[in-house]
């Protein structure tokens, strides 16, 4: 696979592309179309590459407006050969996600939706909210497009079905029940001898509710409530009454739309005045759970099959819940998609047109949802592209900030924002032992740039540097040393000379410009960049201070009698803070692995002296 950053000098490709069939094999593979800057503007796959490419460049009146615009910008076509069409499909999907070409159907709203997870492999299962589906034997329910609504539902269920709330780590290390036990929202299986049959009965009720068997569950609970009332067990009857109310509140917004218990997603397309809309319905256990809209400006129904195929491959990515049935329009290629999604799901997936009258009605509903899809106003990335005069839309922004503590512990913090939202998992801290004792943030930022190139994709569209012209030049010079074809956009944000309405009048610098960019104070673009910069600043300072504090505290701990490096790590893992350590009881310290009675007394006494 070709690298994004070429080690060769970049030369503009200004002449119109000329297609010669003999230059391309008639085998499966992926083709990458590039513009005059060498930027990938379209990625496609084909069973027969030569025939597929010929269809673009032969004189034809059958091209859509999008295809005509694409062909006019192509200056070069590279191909990657694969053994099968299926491999080409997977490679195409990965390259689209990686490069986000302008003329491909790119799923920008690719966040993972929330699901309920019931970990039935555990001795005492708990209900949690997650965004990833793992092959861990747990049961998953969802998805829900609103995380807040899902958490609210879990909170409601937690009040009436007293399953444990704590993590496995906390569960295995508790010595006394938590607050939820005191308020009767947990049976306390962490430390108490709980009746397993009773606990599993609550688990079954939660599973029935989330599996769409709410009517059956309510009927069962109503009979139990009547029996409890007749036996004068009013407290038990009140508990069952509260459970029935919670169940009805949970399902009151869900409508039964099909009379079986299969999970389905329904995909509908509709042409609008401005482009192509896609409606997606989530049907779980026969109930319409949620819906979602997507929109691509400038596309037509003629491109529908390509849109649906690309959408399904991107939407049902790693960690996404995949239903057993996906109802799609008639003209979608089904076989390859079904194979790929079945491998991701680890179970069969049927992608097919509607087979029953109920599925046909659902497809019409999905089309109605698609018709209501509208193009969103310019996202923050589009606005930044316009205001900062960028060559690309900065979907992925990496912000870096150099920090040190009096010339020691030099660090560069990197935070990542994608489509205006922070990706916390992509945050990184870079340390530079070779700069120990130095306060040269120019050198640190230059070293970061080289390390960042070595770390590989995903590449940023924009690197935002906390600093001024000097810091910007340091990063630019380092990148020029690494690669001749520098294809990242750069900007620096520096504190301005004055304040307006209590906020910093920050300045934005760009390479090749003497003066700052004309961003008004208080504008959405400047406020966003300030927020990104402040996030990076807090991140690197927080990491730096925690590291220094832990180093100091570790030296204090290991100076105590009976505490070596191994015991210090055990104390950190068990208690998490010095305050918790000094407040720990002798019994809690004795629970540490490998710590006997005598050593526990020694450690407890030493911690008490540290406390005082």
C-alpha positions in Angstrom: 0.0 0.0 0.0 1.4 3.4 -0.9 2.4 5.9 1.8 0.6 9.2 2.1 3.9 11.0 2.6 6.1 10.5 -0.4 9.9 10.6 0.0 10.2 11.9 -3.6 10.0 15.5 -4.6 6.4 16.4 -5.5 5.8 17.6 -9.1 2.5 19.1 -10.1 0.6 17.0 -12.6 -1.1 19.6 -14.7 -1.8 17.7 -17.9 -5.1 15.9 -18.6 -5.0 12.2 -17.8 -4.8 9.9 -20.8 -6.1 6.4 -20.3 -4.3 3.5 -22.0 -6.0 0.2 -21.4 -2.8 -1.8 -21.9 -1.3 -0.1 -18.8 -3.9 -1.8 -16.5 -4.5 -5.5 -15.7 -8.0 -7.0 -16.2 -7.9 -8.5 -12.7 -9.5 -7.7 -9.3 -8.1 -4.7 -7.4 -8.5 -1.1 -6.1 -7.8 2.1 -8.1 -6.8 5.4 -6.6 -7.6 8.5 -8.6 -5.4 11.6 -7.9 -5.6 15.2 -8.8 -2.9 17.7 -9.9 -1.6 17.9 -6.3 -1.2 14.2 -6.0 -4.1 14.1 -3.5 -6.3 11.0 -3.7 -9.8 12.2 -4.7 -11.5 8.9 -5.3 -11.0 5.2 -4.4 -12.9 2.4 -6.1 -12.8 -1.4 -6.5 -13.4 -3.6 -9.4 -13.5 -7.2 -10.4 -11.9 -6.3 -13.7 -9.8 -3.1 -13.3 -9.2 -2.4 -17.0 -12.9 -2.6 -17.9 -13.9 -0.5 -14.9 -11.4 2.3 -15.6 -12.3 2.3 -19.3 -15.9 3.1 -18.3 -14.7 6.4 -16.8 -12.6 7.7 -19.6 -14.4 6.6 -22.7 -16.7 9.3 -24.3 -20.1 8.7 -22.8 -23.2 10.7 -22.1 -24.2 8.3 -19.3 -22.0 9.8 -16.5 -23.6 11.5 -13.6 -22.6 15.1 -12.7 -20.4 13.8 -9.9 -18.6 11.4 -12.2 -18.1 14.1 -14.9 -16.6 16.4 -12.2 -14.4 13.6 -10.9 -13.0 12.6 -14.4 -12.2 16.3 -15.1 -9.9 16.5 -12.1 -8.1 13.1 -12.5 -4.4 13.5 -13.4 -3.1 10.0 -12.3 -4.6 6.6 -11.5 -2.7 4.1 -9.3 -3.9 0.5 -8.8 -3.4 -2.0 -6.0 -4.0 -5.6 -7.1 -5.9 -8.2 -4.9 -6.5 -11.9 -5.3 -10.3 -11.7 -5.1 -13.0 -9.1 -5.5 -13.8 -9.6 -1.8 -10.3 -8.5 -0.8 -10.7 -5.5 -3.1 -13.9 -4.6 -1.3 -12.2 -4.7 2.1 -9.2 -2.8 0.8 -11.4 -0.1 -0.8 -13.3 0.4 2.5 -10.1 0.8 4.5 -8.6 3.2 2.0 -11.8 5.4 2.0 -11.8 5.5 5.8 -8.1 6.4 5.8 -7.9 9.0 3.0 -11.5 10.3 3.1 -11.4 11.2 -0.7 -13.5 14.1 -1.8 -15.6 12.2 -4.4 -16.3 9.0 -2.3 -19.2 8.5 0.0 -17.6 9.2 3.3 -19.5 8.5 6.5 -18.6 11.5 8.7 -21.0 10.7 11.5 -19.3 7.4 12.2 -19.4 7.5 15.9 -20.3 4.3 17.7 -23.8 4.4 19.1 -24.5 3.2 22.7 -25.7 -0.3 23.6 -26.7 -2.1 26.7 -24.4 -4.9 27.7 -25.4 -7.7 30.1 -22.4 -9.7 31.0 -23.9 -13.2 31.6 -20.5 -14.8 31.8 -20.0 -13.2 35.2 -21.1 -15.0 38.4 -23.2 -11.9 39.2 -24.0 -10.1 35.9 -24.3 -6.3 35.7 -25.9 -4.0 33.1 -23.6 -1.5 31.6 -23.7 1.0 28.7 -21.0 0.5 26.0 -20.1 1.6 22.5 -18.3 -1.5 21.4 -19.5 -5.1 20.7 -16.9 -7.7 21.7 -16.9 -11.4 21.3 -16.9 -12.0 25.1 -20.1 -14.0 25.6 -22.1 -11.0 26.8 -25.6 -10.1 25.5 -25.9 -6.7 23.7 -29.1 -4.7 23.2 -29.4 -1.6 21.0 -28.2 0.6 19.4 -29.4 3.9 20.8 -28.5 7.1 19.0 -28.9 9.1 22.3 -26.3 8.2 24.9 -28.1 10.3 27.5 -31.4 8.5 26.9 -29.6 5.1 27.3 -27.9 6.1 30.5 -31.2 7.5 31.9 -32.9 4.1 31.1 -30.1 2.2 32.8 -30.5 4.4 35.8 -34.2 3.8 35.9 -33.7 0.0 35.6 -31.0 0.1 38.3 -33.5 1.5 40.8 -35.9 -1.3 40.5 -33.7 -4.3 39.5 -31.0 -4.4 42.1 -28.1 -5.8 40.1 -24.6 -4.8 41.0 -23.3 -1.5 39.6 -19.6 -1.8 40.4 -16.7 -2.8 38.0 -15.1 -6.2 38.3 -12.1 -4.7 39.9 -14.1 -2.9 42.6 -16.4 -6.0 43.0 -13.4 -8.3 43.7 -11.7 -5.9 46.1 -14.6 -4.6 48.3 -14.7 -5.3 52.0 -18.0 -3.7 52.7 -21.2 -3.1 50.6 -21.4 0.3 48.7 -24.0 3.0 48.9 -26.3 1.3 46.4 -26.8 -1.5 48.9 -27.8 1.0 51.6 -30.5 2.5 49.4 -31.8 -0.9 48.3 -30.6 -0.7 44.7 -28.1 -3.6 45.0 -28.2 -6.9 46.8 -24.5 -6.6 47.7 -23.1 -9.8 46.2 -19.6 -8.3 46.5 -19.4 -9.2 50.2 -22.8 -10.8 51.2 -24.0 -14.3 50.7 -26.7 -13.5 48.1 -29.3 -16.0 46.9 -28.1 -16.8 43.3 -31.6 -17.9 42.2 -33.0 -14.5 43.3 -30.2 -12.6 41.6 -30.6 -14.6 38.4 -34.3 -13.9 38.5 -33.6 -10.2 38.3 -31.2 -10.8 35.5 -33.8 -12.7 33.5 -36.3 -9.8 34.0 -33.8 -7.3 32.7 -33.0 -9.5 29.7 -36.7 -10.1 28.9 -37.4 -6.4 29.0 -34.4 -5.5 26.7 -35.2 -8.4 24.4 -38.7 -7.0 23.6 -40.7 -9.4 25.8 -42.0 -6.6 27.9 -45.7 -7.6 27.6 -44.9 -11.2 28.8 -42.8 -9.8 31.6 -45.4 -7.4 32.8 -48.1 -10.1 32.8 -45.8 -12.4 34.9 -45.0 -9.6 37.4 -48.7 -8.6 37.7 -49.6 -12.1 38.7 -46.8 -12.2 41.2 -48.0 -8.8 42.6 -51.6 -10.0 43.0 -50.3 -13.1 44.8 -48.1 -11.1 47.1 -51.0 -8.8 48.0 -53.2 -11.8 48.8 -50.5 -13.1 51.1 -50.3 -9.7 52.8 -46.7 -9.3 51.6 -47.3 -5.6 50.8 -43.6 -4.7 50.7 -43.0 -7.3 48.0 -46.1 -6.2 46.1 -44.9 -2.6 46.1 -41.5 -3.7 44.7 -43.2 -5.6 41.9 -45.5 -2.6 41.2 -42.4 -0.3 40.9 -40.8 -2.8 38.4 -44.0 -2.8 36.3 -44.1 1.0 36.2 -40.4 1.1 35.2 -40.9 -1.4 32.4 -43.9 0.5 31.0 -41.9 3.7 31.1 -39.0 2.1 29.3 -41.0 0.8 26.4 -43.6 3.5 26.1 -41.8 5.1 23.1 -41.2 1.9 21.2 -43.7 0.7 18.6 -44.2 -2.9 17.5 -43.7 -2.9 13.7 -43.1 -6.6 12.9 -44.3 -9.8 14.4 -41.1 -11.8 15.0 -38.1 -11.5 17.3 -35.4 -10.9 14.7 -33.2 -7.8 14.7 -33.3 -5.8 11.5 -31.9 -2.6 10.2 -33.8 -1.0 7.3 -32.0 1.2 4.7 -34.0 3.6 2.6 -32.9 6.1 -0.1 -34.6 9.2 -1.3 -33.7 11.9 -3.8 -34.1 15.5 -2.4 -33.7 18.9 -4.0 -30.1 19.2 -2.8 -28.8 15.6 -2.9 -29.3 12.1 -1.7 -30.8 11.2 1.7 -30.5 7.9 3.5 -32.8 6.7 6.3 -31.8 4.0 8.7 -34.3 2.3 11.0 -33.2 0.1 14.0 -35.7 -2.7 14.6 -35.0 -4.8 17.6 -37.1 -7.8 18.6 -39.9 -6.5 16.4 -39.9 -3.0 17.9 -38.8 0.2 16.2 -36.1 1.3 18.6 -34.5 4.3 16.8 -33.8 6.0 13.5 -31.0 8.0 11.9 -30.6 10.2 8.8 -27.6 10.8 6.5 -27.2 13.1 3.6 -24.8 13.6 0.7 -25.1 16.8 -1.3 -25.0 16.6 -5.1 -25.6 12.8 -5.4 -28.5 11.2 -7.3 -30.4 7.9 -7.0 -28.4 6.6 -9.9 -25.5 6.4 -7.5 -27.7 4.7 -4.9 -26.1 1.2 -5.1 -22.6 2.6 -4.6 -23.8 4.8 -1.8 -25.5 1.9 0.1 -22.6 -0.4 -0.3 -20.0 2.1 0.9 -22.3 3.2 3.7 -22.9 -0.3 5.0 -19.1 -1.2 4.9 -18.3 2.0 6.9 -21.2 2.0 9.3 -20.9 -1.6 10.4 -17.2 -1.4 11.3 -15.3 -2.9 14.1 -17.2 -2.9 17.4 -20.5 -2.1 15.8 -23.6 -4.2 16.5 -24.6 -5.9 13.2 -28.2 -7.4 13.0 -29.0 -10.7 11.4 -31.1 -9.0 8.6 -30.5 -5.7 6.7 -33.3 -4.7 4.4 -32.0 -2.7 1.5 -33.2 -1.4 -1.9 -33.5 -3.9 -4.7 -30.4 -2.8 -6.7 -27.7 -3.3 -4.0 -25.0 -5.9 -4.5 -25.7 -8.4 -1.7 -23.4 -11.4 -1.8 -20.0 -9.8 -1.1 -21.4 -7.5 1.5 -23.2 -10.3 3.3 -19.9 -12.3 3.4 -17.9 -9.4 4.8 -20.5 -8.4 7.4 -21.0 -12.1 8.4 -17.3 -12.4 9.2 -17.5 -9.2 11.3 -20.6 -10.4 13.1 -19.3 -14.0 13.4 -22.8 -15.2 12.3 -24.9 -15.1 9.1 -26.1 -11.7 7.8 -28.8 -11.4 5.2 -28.8 -8.3 3.0 -31.9 -8.4 0.8 -34.9 -6.5 -0.5 -38.1 -6.7 1.6 -39.7 -10.1 1.7 -42.9 -9.5 3.6 -45.5 -6.8 3.5 -44.3 -5.6 6.9 -40.7 -5.2 5.6 -42.0 -3.3 2.6 -43.8 -0.9 4.9 -40.7 -0.4 6.9 -38.7 0.3 3.8 -41.2 3.0 2.8 -40.8 4.5 6.3 -37.0 4.5 5.9 -37.5 6.3 2.5 -39.7 8.9 4.2 -37.0 9.4 6.9 -34.4 9.7 4.1 -36.5 12.3 2.3 -36.5 14.5 5.4 -32.7 14.4 5.6 -31.2 17.8 5.0 -27.6 19.0 4.4 -26.2 20.3 7.6 -24.9 23.8 7.8 -21.2 24.1 7.3 -19.4 22.0 10.0 -16.6 23.6 12.0 -14.1 21.8 9.8 -15.6 23.4 6.6 -15.6 26.8 8.3 -12.0 26.5 9.3 -11.0 25.4 5.8 -12.5 28.7 4.5 -11.3 31.0 7.2 -7.7 29.6 7.4 -7.4 29.2 3.6 -6.6 25.5 3.9 -6.3 23.2 0.9 -8.4 20.4 2.6 -11.2 20.2 5.0 -9.5 19.6 8.4 -11.5 16.6 9.5 -8.7 15.4 11.8 -6.9 18.1 13.8 -3.9 17.3 16.0 -3.0 20.0 18.5 0.4 20.0 20.2 1.8 21.9 23.2 5.3 21.7 24.6 5.8 21.9 28.3 8.5 21.5 30.9 9.0 22.0 34.6 11.9 24.4 35.1 13.9 22.8 32.3 13.1 19.3 33.5 10.7 16.7 32.3 10.2 18.1 28.8 7.0 16.8 27.2 4.9 17.4 24.1 1.2 16.7 24.5 -0.9 15.8 21.5 -4.7 15.9 21.4 -6.9 14.9 18.5 -10.2 16.3 17.3 -12.2 14.5 14.5 -15.1 16.3 12.9 -15.2 18.8 15.8 -15.2 16.1 18.5 -12.3 15.1 20.7 -11.0 11.6 20.2 -9.6 10.9 23.7 -8.1 7.5 22.8 -5.8 9.2 20.2 -4.2 11.5 22.9 -0.5 11.0 23.2 2.4 12.2 25.4 5.8 12.4 23.9 8.9 12.5 26.1 12.4 13.5 25.0 15.2 12.2 27.2 17.7 13.8 24.9 16.3 17.2 25.8 16.5 16.6 29.6 17.6 19.8 31.3 16.6 21.9 28.3 13.8 24.4 28.1 13.9 24.7 24.3 10.4 24.1 23.1 11.4 24.7 19.5 13.6 21.7 19.7 10.9 19.7 21.4 8.3 20.5 18.8 10.8 19.7 16.0 11.5 16.4 17.6 7.8 15.7 17.9 7.3 16.4 14.2 9.9 13.8 13.3 8.5 11.2 15.7 5.0 11.9 14.4 6.0 11.1 10.8 7.7 7.9 12.0 4.5 6.8 13.9 2.5 6.6 10.6 -1.2 7.1 9.8 -3.8 8.2 10.4 -2.4 11.5 9.3 -3.7 14.9 10.4 -5.4 17.3 8.0 -4.3 20.2 10.2 -1.6 20.4 12.9 -2.4 23.2 15.4 0.6 24.4 17.5 0.3 26.2 20.8 2.8 29.0 20.1 3.7 31.7 17.6 5.7 32.1 14.5 8.8 30.5 16.0 7.1 27.3 17.1 5.3 27.1 13.7 8.7 27.5 11.9 10.3 24.8 14.0 7.6 22.2 13.1 7.6 23.3 9.4 11.4 22.9 9.2 11.4 19.5 10.9 8.7 18.2 8.5 10.6 19.5 5.5 13.6 17.5 6.7 11.5 14.3 6.9 9.6 14.6 3.7 9.8 16.7 0.6 6.1 16.5 -0.2 4.7 18.1 3.0 1.0 17.5 2.8 -0.1 18.5 6.3 -1.7 21.9 6.8 -0.1 23.9 9.7 -1.3 26.7 12.0 -0.1 28.2 15.3 -2.3 29.9 17.9 -0.5 32.5 20.1 -1.8 34.7 22.9 -2.5 38.2 21.6 -1.4 41.5 23.2 -4.8 42.5 24.6 -8.0 41.1 26.0 -11.6 41.6 24.8 -14.6 41.1 27.1 -12.3 39.0 29.4 -11.1 36.6 26.8 -7.8 36.3 25.0 -7.5 38.1 21.7 -5.5 35.2 20.2 -3.6 35.3 16.9 -3.5 32.6 14.3 -0.4 32.2 12.2 0.0 30.2 8.9 3.1 29.3 6.9 4.0 31.8 4.2 2.0 34.6 5.8 3.6 37.6 7.5 0.5 38.7 9.3 -1.9 36.7 11.4 -5.1 35.3 9.9 -8.1 37.7 10.1 -10.2 35.8 12.6 -12.5 38.0 14.7 -12.4 37.6 18.5 -15.4 35.6 19.6 -16.0 34.0 16.2 -17.0 30.3 16.2 -13.8 29.4 14.4 -11.5 31.2 16.9 -13.4 29.9 19.9 -13.1 26.4 18.6 -9.3 26.7 18.0 -8.9 28.2 21.5 -10.9 25.3 23.0 -8.6 22.8 21.2 -5.5 24.6 22.3 -6.7 24.8 25.9 -7.5 21.1 25.8 -3.9 20.3 24.7 -2.5 22.6 27.4 -4.5 21.0 30.2 -3.7 17.5 28.9 0.1 17.9 28.9 0.2 19.8 32.2 -2.1 17.3 33.9 0.0 14.4 32.7 3.2 16.1 33.7 2.0 17.0 37.2 0.6 13.6 37.8 3.8 12.0 36.7 5.9 14.3 38.9 3.5 13.8 41.9 3.6 10.0 41.6 7.4 10.1 41.4 7.6 12.2 44.5 5.1 10.1 46.3 6.8 6.8 45.3 10.0 8.1 46.8 8.1 8.9 50.0 6.5 5.5 50.0 9.6 3.5 49.4 11.4 5.4 52.2 8.9 3.8 54.6 9.7 0.7 56.6 8.4 -2.4 54.9 7.6 -0.7 51.6 9.6 -1.5 48.5 8.9 -0.8 44.8 6.6 -3.9 44.5 4.6 -3.1 47.6 4.3 0.5 46.5 2.8 -0.6 43.2 0.3 -2.8 45.1 -0.7 0.1 47.3 -1.2 2.3 44.2 -3.3 -0.3 42.5 -5.4 -1.0 45.5 -6.0 2.5 46.9 -5.2 4.9 44.0 -4.1 7.9 46.2 -2.0 8.7 49.2 -5.0 9.9 51.1 -6.7 6.5 50.6 -3.5 4.7 51.7 -3.1 6.6 54.9 -6.8 6.2 55.7 -6.8 2.4 55.1 -7.5 0.0 57.9 -5.1 -2.7 59.0 -7.6 -5.3 57.6 -7.6 -3.7 54.2 -3.8 -3.7 54.0 -3.7 -7.3 55.0 -5.8 -8.1 51.9 -2.9 -7.1 49.7 -1.3 -10.1 47.9 1.8 -11.4 49.6 1.4 -9.1 52.7 1.3 -11.1 55.9 0.1 -9.9 59.4 3.5 -8.7 60.6 4.3 -6.8 57.4 0.8 -5.3 57.3 1.2 -3.9 60.8 4.6 -2.5 59.8 3.1 -0.8 56.7 0.0 0.4 58.5 2.1 2.0 61.2 4.4 3.7 58.7 1.5 5.1 56.7 0.0 6.5 59.9 3.2 8.3 60.6 3.2 9.7 57.1 -0.4 10.8 57.6 0.5 12.7 60.8 
